[in-house]
Amino acid sequence: MNAATGQLGGVKVSRQLTAWHIGFLLLIILFCVFPFYWMVTTSLKTQIVALGTPPAWIFEPTLANYTEALFEDKVGASLINSLIVAVCTTMLALMLGTPAAYALARLEFRGKRDLWFWFITNRMVSPIVLALPFFLLVRQLKLLDTHIVLILIYLTFNLPIVIWICTDQFRSIPRSLDDAAKLDGAGQFHIFSRICLPLAAPGIAVSAIFSFIFSWNELMYALVLTRKAARTAPAIAVSFMEGYDLPYGKIMATSTLIVVPVIIFALIASRHLVRGLTMGAVK
Amino acid sequence: MTIFAFLGPAVVTLLAIGIVPLGFALYTSFHRYQLTNLKKTPFIGFDNYVTVLTDQAFWQAMGRTMTFLLMALPLQIVLGLLIALLLHQPGLSLLKTLCRLSLVIPMATTYAVVGLLGQVMFNIKYGVINQMLGWIGIGAINWIGDPTNAFIAIAFWDVWQWTPFCALVFLAGLSTVPAEIEEAAKLDTNSWWEIVRHIQLPFLMPGLTAILILRTADTLKLFDMVFTMTRGGPGSSTELISLMIQRVGFRGFDQGLASAQAVILLIITIILSQLYIRHFYSEAQR
């Protein structure tokens, strides 16, 4: 065990401090993980067990909620909807965002600063501001309840995040590589796609993960802009909440199916989480 | 030409999906625009704005949103700082890594699911929270049915979800303190508070400002978790500003009024984000 307080405290004090240290760390872990644990265990309870008072900690687990949710209640289809929307909007954001990020990092032009600020400002805008008019427009165009509508509206938050992270990434690539290629007669687009894009892969991957997580987690637009065919998983989970006899096990099974992939992705990107969430205000 | 080829698609797309609807919102906000009667949408000037600005319910929702922020944010900052300091202590690297990873879980959990989980865990009869309170001798509390308790419950989940964010931001700040300075200070004084205040605090300031501004903006945006947990109720006790606009627009069908509310919210947000951008990016941009 590492002596936490160094030479000053003596063995006894430092042992005591280490014990406190361990205790608090365990408490934090418990606090963070417990709701997740409760969600998963509730998803394995039958309705009778879930509605027991007091709540049961030890019980016979069942997968019935999962089979019911997936095969009878179209949660499977809604997860596929979520996947389609999240993947497509992420791809689109990368296709549109990476060239823009490259231009912002490498090319010189008037109004560059303002343009960059404008992209970033989108991070702050409340989705409800766009949800209302977007709903009316989409209804006029008879595009309610389609994937494409969600794919497009999610670009309002995905595109800024891709542009922000990738601009930063392109800036970190030495300019000398560009210059060398230019001497060889390569065009700007060739330099971008053949030289800079592969080198920016880590940043692109991180921005893709963020874009995926934000889209996968989104509820309000999905609630407003979809009805049945394109309903995403969070919106379906919410619809179980209606009526008096709430199917707790099924709701938690659906929730677990929604949350687990996100947590896996977030853990993969955990080193970049702070930078991504603050848009780089904190390194 | 090259510049347009690179930037054009992104700019045009964001204009089309971001600015065009906004223009439309501005248009509807000057009209009587009810979803139940779209045949007649007369121009009514600033009437909707006057209604919103003099509407008590609107300002009450704003006030609730601010109260919510003032309840949750200080807790998040204090707890976050304590967690960060704990994780910054030397030793126990395995446990600390585990702790850092578990901090990711609340942040990544789908906001809507947090609300659903809130309904399950805070249920008066079947909820595990009341069971735990029972262990320490506190009787069952009606969390979701009582206005004050419901407000506390949504604030609790906000604290659960975003304290880890504060902790990780502060931890990132702490790691920028040069090790030599910290070591020297530790030889000088035994008080951890002295070290925090005089040595570490300056390095935590950028993170703190980021937290203040981002959490404010995110609270103005907050919808999913509260909607799935309480729908703004009981009564309107947990109806934060985003929920109110959603109710007026989609459940009350008055798009004109809701648009005016949204535009006012947007103006507040723009002022805020200008603050944010001025603060952080004026130097970062060359």
Interface residues (C-beta under 8 A of the other chain):
Chain A: M1 N2 A3 A4 G6 L8 T18 H21 I22 F24 L25 L26 I28 I29 F31 C32 V33 P35 F36 W38 M39 T42 A50 L51 G52 T53 P54 P55 M95 L96 G97 P99 A100 Y102 A103 L104 L107 F109 R113 L115 W116 F117 F119 I120 T121 N122 R123 M124 V125 S126 P127 I128 V129 L130 A131 L132 P133 F134 F135 L136 L137 L152 I153 L155 T156 L159 I163 Q188 F189 F192 I213 W216 N217 E218 L219 M220 L223 V224 P234 A237 V238 M241 L246 Y248 I251 M252 S255 I258 V259 V262 I263 F265 A266 L267 S270 L273 V274 L277 T278 G280 A281 V282 K283
Chain B: T2 I3 A5 F6 L7 P9 A10 V11 T13 L14 I17 G18 V20 P21 L22 G23 F24 A25 T28 I83 L86 L87 Q89 P90 G91 L92 L95 K96 L98 C99 R100 L101 S102 L103 V104 I105 P106 M107 A108 T109 T110 Y111 A112 V113 V114 L116 L117 Q119 V120 M121 K125 Y126 G127 V128 Q131 G134 W160 P164 F165 L168 V169 A172 G173 T176 K186 N190 P206 G207 T209 A210 L214 A217 L220 K221 F223 D224 F227 T228 S242 I245 Q246 G249 F250 Q255 A258 S259 A262 V263 L265 L266 T269 I270 L272 S273 Y276 I277 F280 Y281 A284 Q285
